[in-house]
Amino acid sequence: MIKREKIKSLLNTTDFNREVSVMGWVKTFRNNQFIALNDGSCMGNLQIVVDFNNTAEELLKRITTGAAIAIKGQLVESLGKGQRVEVKATSVEILGDSDPEKFPLQPKKHSLEFLREIAHLRFRTNTFNAVFKIRHALAFAVHQFYNERGFVYMHTPVITASDAEGAGEMFRVTTLDFDQTPRTEDGKVDFSEDFFGRATNLTVSGQLEGELAAMAFGEIYTFGPTFRAENSNTTRHLAEFWMIEPEVAFADLEDNMQLAEDMMKYLISYAREHCREELEFLNNRLLEEEKNKPQQERSELSLLEKLDFCVNNDFQRLTYTEAIAILKSSKPNQKKQFKYIINEWGADLQSEHERYLVEKHFKKPVILTDYPADIKSFYMRQNEPDSEGRRTVAAMDVLFPGIGEMIGGSQREERMDRLTQRMDELNIPQEELWWYLDTRRFGTAPHSGFGLGFERLILFVTGMTNIRDVIAFPRFPKNAEF
């Protein structure tokens, strides 16, 4: 195949009056003369000028929206409005036809709901070109951030026999025949005859295995797919998503908070620097959407202002107890405007409470610490009871505007007696996690870590409002299409 030049480089070139070869997909074809061509290398289109008087009519009919074509021609400075360069075509070859009667992406505005139904084609729109270019950039930046700091990248298992969160809402992995499932004497499924010889699931987190590695390498991170079988049909939940989970030995909660803040600022700054065109497009898209909303529902900050707001402000740090006091006395709580009214210490904070703290009270990102032990996982380090005898753990949540919880983490419980006591309280069998407890038996040390849902990060950076629009093929209840 002839070596092609990418449209991105041609749109920025100053080397004119030369022959070029380009390939791409037709966005529009006007007046049998002007093709807007895109090859995915950037959001911009290259204008191709066709000599329709000397081009076969049969060929012109095949230049339709969505068709893949190859062009040879002369690259010249454009005299028309809206573009700086154009190609005067000397040959046009159809690589792949696109039936205009059936191709669902016509040159008009489509709703995001409609585009979700054709997720295999939505990459070709400007919005999703921008979203997935930003996703790529942020994935690269995650690895760069940790590599620069000497962390070791660990691939933790996707298939696991443990439940790191104690949630129980997991997808089972099995090769057993559902029609002839082997049973034990008491009628339960006999997993000893299954592929792994025991019950296994898709992982909800790589954290426990990450802790094992941190006890050898000092600083590690995981970045891989995780699965939750929650029946949540919301704009913020997926059944399959990607998680970034660092684990650091010899680190306390303070170190953990600093790492999380440094990482978030680094990633957002990277996107601001390397995805300017995409962010400008998404910023303008959101500004147009805002015009159709009532004044009181419009965002105080534009997308770009929101990103800068998070980079330029130190994150506010406060305890759960302090947050509860603020929320109890807040106007929305006293006027019963919250859906979930805060009446007492021990309440599990909802997204509306987290967003109030970030967007209304402090007007900056917030890190909440020291949550009640009863609403947190078994592996979090137990604090000494407070003056009222209330038990808390050294947990932290990082809260962001428009999202609520972005990161959840903690200092891990390194003390064997405290950890096993907590496992007993929650009926977590010690024998199943013997390998995890070995890290406390042999050279235990203070250590900390957190989890960042990658799609939540993309949601924030792109300004999209539905998490199903920031992952290529979303998995959610009753949907595993594509």
C-alpha positions in Angstrom: 0.0 0.0 0.0 1.2 3.5 -0.8 2.8 5.3 2.1 0.3 7.9 3.3 0.7 11.1 5.2 -1.4 11.8 8.2 -3.9 14.6 8.1 -2.7 16.0 11.4 0.8 16.7 9.9 -0.6 18.1 6.7 -2.9 20.5 8.6 0.2 21.9 10.3 2.7 21.9 7.4 4.2 24.8 5.6 5.7 22.7 2.9 3.2 23.3 0.0 3.0 22.6 -3.7 4.0 19.0 -3.5 2.3 15.7 -4.2 0.8 13.9 -1.2 -1.1 10.6 -0.6 -3.8 10.6 2.1 -6.4 8.1 3.2 -9.3 8.4 5.5 -13.1 8.4 5.9 -15.5 10.9 4.2 -17.2 13.2 6.7 -19.0 15.2 4.0 -19.0 15.7 0.3 -20.4 19.0 -1.0 -21.4 20.1 -4.5 -19.7 17.0 -6.0 -16.4 18.9 -5.4 -15.4 19.3 -1.8 -14.6 16.3 0.5 -14.0 16.8 4.2 -11.7 13.9 5.0 -10.7 12.6 8.4 -8.2 9.8 9.2 -8.5 9.8 13.0 -5.1 11.4 13.6 -6.7 14.6 14.8 -10.2 16.2 15.1 -9.7 18.4 12.1 -10.7 17.5 8.5 -8.6 17.9 5.4 -10.4 19.5 2.5 -10.0 17.6 -0.8 -11.0 19.4 -4.0 -12.2 17.0 -6.7 -12.3 17.9 -10.4 -15.8 16.7 -11.0 -15.7 17.5 -14.7 -13.0 15.0 -15.2 -14.1 12.4 -12.7 -16.5 9.5 -13.6 -20.0 10.0 -12.4 -20.1 6.5 -11.1 -17.1 7.2 -8.8 -18.6 10.5 -7.6 -21.7 8.6 -6.5 -19.6 6.4 -4.3 -18.0 9.3 -2.4 -20.5 9.2 0.5 -20.3 9.9 4.2 -18.5 7.1 6.0 -16.7 5.7 2.8 -13.0 5.0 3.1 -11.0 6.6 0.3 -7.4 7.1 -0.9 -6.4 10.4 -2.5 -3.4 11.5 -4.4 -3.0 15.1 -5.2 -1.3 18.4 -4.9 -1.1 20.0 -1.4 -1.7 23.8 -1.7 -2.6 26.7 0.5 -6.3 27.2 0.6 -8.0 30.3 -0.7 -11.4 29.3 0.9 -12.6 30.2 4.4 -12.3 27.6 7.2 -9.1 25.9 6.2 -5.5 26.8 5.7 -4.5 23.9 3.4 -6.3 21.6 0.9 -5.5 18.9 -1.6 -6.3 19.2 -5.3 -7.1 15.6 -6.1 -5.4 13.9 -9.1 -6.8 10.5 -8.3 -9.6 9.2 -6.0 -9.8 5.5 -5.1 -12.7 4.0 -3.1 -11.3 1.6 -0.4 -14.6 0.8 1.2 -18.1 1.9 0.2 -20.6 3.2 2.7 -24.3 2.9 1.8 -25.7 6.4 2.5 -29.2 4.9 3.1 -28.0 2.6 5.9 -24.9 4.4 7.5 -26.3 5.7 10.8 -23.8 8.5 11.3 -25.0 11.2 9.0 -23.5 14.7 9.1 -25.8 16.1 11.8 -26.0 16.3 15.6 -26.7 12.9 17.2 -27.7 12.4 20.9 -25.3 10.5 23.2 -28.0 8.0 23.9 -28.3 7.2 20.2 -24.5 6.9 19.9 -24.4 4.4 22.8 -26.5 2.1 20.7 -23.9 2.3 17.9 -20.8 2.3 20.1 -18.9 0.5 17.4 -19.2 3.6 15.1 -19.3 6.4 17.7 -15.4 6.7 17.6 -15.9 8.5 14.3 -17.6 11.5 15.8 -15.7 14.5 17.0 -16.9 14.1 20.6 -15.7 10.5 20.9 -12.5 11.2 19.0 -11.7 13.8 21.7 -12.8 11.5 24.6 -10.8 8.5 23.6 -7.7 10.6 22.7 -7.8 12.0 26.2 -8.3 8.5 27.7 -5.2 7.3 25.8 -3.2 10.3 27.0 -4.2 9.8 30.6 -3.4 6.1 30.5 0.1 7.0 29.3 0.4 9.7 31.9 -0.5 7.2 34.7 2.5 5.0 33.7 4.8 8.0 33.3 3.9 9.4 36.7 4.7 6.1 38.5 7.7 5.3 36.4 9.3 8.6 37.2 8.9 7.9 40.9 10.4 4.4 40.7 7.3 2.4 41.2 7.1 -1.2 39.9 4.1 -2.0 37.6 2.4 -5.2 38.8 -0.1 -7.2 36.8 -2.4 -8.6 39.5 -4.8 -11.5 38.6 -8.1 -11.0 36.9 -9.4 -14.4 38.2 -9.3 -14.7 42.0 -10.6 -16.7 44.8 -10.7 -13.8 47.3 -13.0 -10.8 47.7 -10.9 -7.8 48.5 -13.8 -5.6 49.4 -15.9 -8.1 51.3 -18.7 -7.0 49.0 -19.8 -10.4 47.8 -21.1 -8.8 44.5 -18.8 -10.7 42.2 -19.0 -12.4 38.8 -18.3 -16.1 39.1 -15.8 -17.8 36.8 -16.6 -21.5 36.0 -16.4 -24.2 33.3 -19.1 -26.3 35.0 -22.0 -27.5 32.9 -25.1 -25.5 34.1 -27.4 -28.3 33.0 -25.5 -31.0 34.9 -23.9 -29.2 37.8 -22.0 -31.5 40.2 -23.3 -31.3 43.8 -21.9 -32.2 47.2 -23.9 -34.4 49.6 -25.6 -31.4 51.1 -26.7 -30.2 47.7 -24.2 -27.3 47.2 -22.3 -26.9 43.9 -19.2 -29.1 44.0 -16.5 -26.7 42.9 -13.8 -29.3 43.4 -14.7 -30.5 40.0 -14.4 -27.0 38.5 -11.4 -25.9 36.4 -9.6 -24.4 39.4 -10.8 -26.9 41.9 -12.5 -24.2 43.9 -15.0 -21.3 43.5 -13.4 -18.4 41.6 -14.5 -14.9 40.5 -13.5 -11.9 38.4 -11.5 -9.5 40.6 -13.0 -6.5 42.3 -9.5 -5.1 43.1 -5.8 -5.9 42.8 -5.1 -4.4 46.2 -4.5 -7.5 48.3 -2.0 -8.9 45.8 -0.5 -5.4 45.4 0.2 -5.3 49.1 2.2 -8.5 48.8 4.4 -7.0 46.1 4.8 -3.7 48.1 6.3 -5.7 50.9 9.1 -6.6 48.6 9.5 -3.8 46.1 8.5 -0.9 48.4 6.4 0.9 45.8 4.2 -0.7 43.3 1.1 0.1 41.3 -1.5 -1.9 39.4 -3.6 -0.6 36.4 -6.1 -3.1 35.1 -9.7 -4.2 34.6 -11.9 -4.8 37.7 -15.5 -6.1 37.9 -18.4 -5.4 40.2 -21.7 -7.3 39.9 -23.7 -4.5 41.4 -27.2 -4.1 39.8 -26.5 -0.3 39.5 -28.1 1.4 36.4 -26.6 4.8 37.1 -24.5 7.3 35.2 -21.6 6.7 37.6 -21.3 2.8 37.7 -20.0 0.2 35.4 -19.8 -3.6 35.8 -16.4 -3.6 34.1 -14.0 -0.7 34.6 -10.2 0.0 35.0 -8.5 0.7 38.3 -5.2 2.4 39.3 -4.0 1.1 42.6 -0.7 2.1 44.1 0.6 0.4 47.3 3.5 1.9 49.2 5.6 0.4 52.0 6.7 2.5 55.0 4.0 5.1 54.2 1.3 6.4 56.5 -2.0 8.1 55.7 -0.4 11.5 55.3 2.0 10.1 52.6 -1.0 8.4 51.0 -2.9 11.7 50.7 0.1 13.5 49.3 0.6 10.8 46.6 -3.0 11.0 45.6 -2.9 14.8 45.4 0.3 14.8 43.4 -1.0 12.1 41.0 -4.3 13.9 40.3 -2.5 17.2 39.6 0.0 15.5 37.4 -2.6 13.7 35.3 -4.8 16.8 34.8 -1.8 18.9 33.9 -0.7 16.3 31.4 -4.1 16.4 29.7 -4.1 20.2 29.7 -0.7 20.2 28.0 -1.1 17.3 25.5 -4.8 17.4 24.7 -5.4 21.1 24.1 -7.4 20.6 20.9 -9.6 17.9 22.4 -10.2 19.8 25.6 -11.1 23.0 23.7 -13.6 21.1 21.7 -15.2 19.5 24.7 -15.2 22.8 26.6 -17.0 24.5 23.8 -19.4 21.6 23.5 -20.3 22.0 27.2 -20.7 25.7 26.9 -23.2 25.2 24.1 -25.1 22.7 26.3 -25.2 25.1 29.2 -27.0 27.7 27.2 -30.0 25.5 27.1 -30.2 25.1 30.9 -31.9 27.4 33.4 -29.4 29.9 34.9 -29.5 28.2 38.4 -28.5 24.8 36.8 -25.5 26.1 34.9 -22.0 25.3 36.2 -20.1 28.1 37.9 -16.9 27.0 36.1 -16.3 25.9 32.5 -14.6 22.6 31.9 -11.1 24.2 31.5 -11.6 26.4 34.5 -12.6 23.3 36.5 -9.4 21.5 35.5 -7.3 24.5 36.4 -9.2 24.9 39.7 -8.0 21.4 40.7 -4.4 21.9 39.7 -4.0 25.3 41.3 -5.7 24.6 44.7 -4.2 22.7 47.5 -6.7 19.9 48.4 -8.6 20.7 51.7 -8.0 18.0 54.3 -10.5 17.3 57.1 -11.8 14.4 59.1 -15.1 12.6 58.6 -16.2 14.0 62.1 -15.5 17.6 61.0 -17.3 17.0 57.7 -20.4 15.6 59.6 -20.5 18.8 61.7 -20.4 21.0 58.6 -23.1 18.9 56.8 -25.4 18.8 59.8 -25.5 22.6 60.1 -25.6 23.2 56.3 -28.6 24.9 54.7 -29.5 22.0 52.4 -29.5 19.7 55.4 -31.5 22.0 57.7 -34.0 22.8 54.9 -34.2 19.0 54.1 -33.0 19.6 50.5 -30.6 16.7 50.7 -32.1 13.4 49.6 -30.3 11.7 52.5 -30.5 13.9 55.6 -27.5 13.9 57.9 -28.7 13.3 61.5 -25.9 11.6 63.3 -22.3 10.6 63.3 -21.8 7.2 61.5 -23.9 8.1 58.4 -22.4 6.8 55.1 -21.8 10.0 53.0 -23.6 10.1 49.6 -22.5 11.9 46.4 -24.7 14.9 47.3 -22.9 15.4 50.6 -19.4 15.0 49.0 -20.2 17.5 46.3 -21.6 20.0 48.8 -18.3 20.0 50.6 -16.3 20.4 47.4 -18.5 22.8 45.4 -20.3 24.9 48.0 -18.4 24.9 51.3 -14.7 24.7 50.5 -14.8 25.4 46.8 -11.7 23.1 46.2 -11.0 19.4 46.1 -11.4 17.7 49.5 -9.7 14.8 51.2 -11.8 13.3 54.0 -10.1 11.0 56.5 -10.8 8.9 59.6 -14.1 7.3 58.7 -16.2 5.2 61.1 -14.8 1.6 61.2 -18.3 0.1 60.7 -18.6 1.5 57.2 -15.1 0.6 55.9 -13.2 -2.5 54.9 -11.4 -5.0 57.2 -7.9 -4.1 56.0 -7.9 -0.4 57.0 -5.7 0.6 60.0 -7.7 1.0 63.2 -7.3 4.3 65.0 -7.5 4.6 68.8 -11.1 5.3 69.9 -11.9 9.0 70.2 -13.0 10.8 73.4 -16.6 9.4 72.9 -15.4 5.9 72.3 -16.1 5.9 68.6 -14.0 3.6 66.4 -12.5 5.1 63.2 -10.0 3.8 60.7 -7.2 5.6 58.8 -9.2 5.8 55.6 -9.2 8.6 53.0 -11.5 9.6 50.2 -10.6 12.3 47.6 -13.6 14.3 46.5 -13.8 16.3 43.3 -16.4 18.8 41.9 -19.1 17.3 39.7 -18.1 13.7 40.7 -17.9 13.3 44.4 -15.6 10.4 45.4 -12.7 10.1 43.0 -10.3 8.1 45.1 -10.7 5.8 48.0 -7.8 4.5 50.1 -6.3 4.0 53.5 -3.3 3.1 55.6 -3.4 -0.7 55.8 -3.7 -2.5 59.1 -0.2 -4.0 59.5 -0.7 -5.3 63.1 -1.5 -9.0 63.0 -3.7 -9.1 66.1 -5.8 -6.1 65.1 -6.2 -7.4 61.5 -7.3 -10.9 62.5 -9.7 -9.5 65.2 -11.4 -7.3 62.5 -11.6 -10.3 60.2 -13.3 -12.3 62.9 -15.8 -9.5 63.5 -16.7 -9.5 59.8 -16.7 -13.3 59.5 -13.9 -13.3 57.0 -12.2 -16.8 57.1 -8.5 -16.4 58.0 -7.6 -19.7 56.3 -8.7 -18.3 53.0 -6.4 -15.3 53.3 -3.4 -17.2 54.8 -1.1 -15.8 52.1 -2.3 -12.2 52.9 -1.7 -12.7 56.6 1.8 -13.9 55.9 2.8 -10.4 55.1 2.0 -9.5 58.7 3.8 -12.6 60.0 7.1 -12.0 58.2 8.5 -8.5 58.3 5.3 -6.5 58.6 5.6 -2.7 58.1 3.3 0.3 57.9 2.0 0.7 54.4 -0.7 2.6 52.5 -2.5 2.6 49.2 -5.6 3.8 47.3 -7.7 3.0 44.3 -8.7 5.4 41.5 -11.5 4.4 39.1 -10.0 5.4 35.7 -13.3 6.1 34.1 -14.2 8.5 36.9 -11.0 10.4 36.1 -11.9 10.5 32.4 -15.5 11.6 33.3 -14.0 14.5 35.2 -11.4 15.6 32.6 -13.7 15.3 29.6 -16.8 16.9 31.3 -18.9 14.0 30.1 -21.9 13.2 32.3 -22.4 9.5 31.8 -19.6 7.0 32.6 -20.8 4.8 29.7 -19.5 7.5 27.3 -15.8 7.3 28.5 -15.2 3.5 28.0 -15.3 2.0 24.5 -17.9 -0.7 25.1 -19.6 -0.3 28.5 -20.8 -3.2 30.5 -23.8 -2.7 32.7 -26.9 -4.6 33.9 -28.6 -6.4 30.9 -26.0 -5.1 28.5 -22.9 -6.8 27.1 -23.2 -5.6 23.5 -20.3 -5.5 21.1 
